[in-house]
Amino acid sequence: MAALWKTCQQCLRYGFSNVSIYTSITAVNVISKRNFKAHWVAPTLRELKRRKVIEDDRNGGPKIFHRSTFLEWNYDAEIFAFSNRLGEKFNDLSLRAALTHKSYIERETARLSDIGVESNLQFQDNEALSQKGGELLSKFINGYLRAVFTQVPEELIRAMHDFLTSNPTLETVARHIGLGDLMLCADFPCKTETYVKSFKAIVAALAESSGEERARIFVQDLVVTQLYGQDVNELWNPVDPVGNLTAILKREGKAEPEFRLIRQAGSNSILGVYYVGLYSDKNFISEGAGESLEVAKEMAAREALKKFFRTEDSMRALPFGRQLKNIQSKIAQLENQPNIPLSEWISEKVMSAVH
């Protein structure tokens, strides 16, 4: 209040001209601006979006364009990058032939004929390479499985082989290495059979270019690794586990399997569980659990077969890469030497075959 009274006295004594009661403000030039779009822009964008949604629904999803439709596409550069990305040395003609399908040659020949141009295409399709690659692929996979799973019967080897050479597995591998953008074929998006045929042809082309040793390692690194995360016991479903176990014990001179109820819970409910132990010559072999005694017996027999074949859940991880360096020669030897079949399987015969 005292300061305000003093200011008022000064104003009355000297006038208002010498006293400034306003804060100085620096002038800034401001130009007002308004973003303007024509009235037709928003409705047009909405209409284009509506048409795109209808087209996607009609085609089952957004339309996919082949990589070759882009302006910067260079097939020669893509072929060079593909071989270097895999770290393999391919013969250029073999690699191009492995990626060229018969349907592509037929389509191009028909297109040139329609416009009146004589077709003299110097293309080689991958039919022969695909057939040869399928044989090499099967041989390499069998050799690896027999060298690693030394105590399993040939039936389980065959089941794992069929899983690794199935169309879904090979298509997954082919997609992951980028074959979809490099294959020359009439169908797009490419079919599963097209991916499989191209991948088999790639294996044959690599064997011709760098030798079977490099092709064998290539298959081990890309195809056999698909067993990771798979329970190999689920790939093979024996019809009669108890009967198979009884036959094995009989061939080894042991007593028939004896099942004993170890414990049970909730037997009077729909969630009952039974634990059954499997014995032979009063020696405990395995145990299994199930919602009934029959199921528990079957599970106990399956667990016993896992122990015999060394495919338990606690089995060692599969070897790859440098771990296989010392046994590559053994893998090559076992490619045409099958394991003992289940009908003849006994521990002594398996151990003698391993050593």
Buried (B, 14 or more C-beta within 10 A) or exposed (E): EEEEEEEEEEBEEEEEEEEEEEEEEEEEEEEEEEEEEEEEEEEEEEEEEEEEEEEEEEEEEEEEEEBEEEEEEEBEEBBBEBBEEBEBEBBEEBBBBBBBBBBBBEBBBEEBEEEEEEEEEEBBBBBEBBEBBBEBBBBBBBBBBBBBBBBBBBBBBBBBBBBBBEEEBBBBBBBEBBBBEBBBBBEBEBBEEBBBBBBBBBBBBBBBBBEBEBBBBBBBBBBBBBBEEEEBBEBBEBEEBBEBBBBBBEBBEBEEBEBEEBEBEEEEEEEEBBBBBBBBEEEEBBBBBBEEEEBBBBBBBBBBBBEBBEBEEEEEEBBBEEEBEEBBEEBBEBBEEEBBEBEEBBEEEBEEEEE
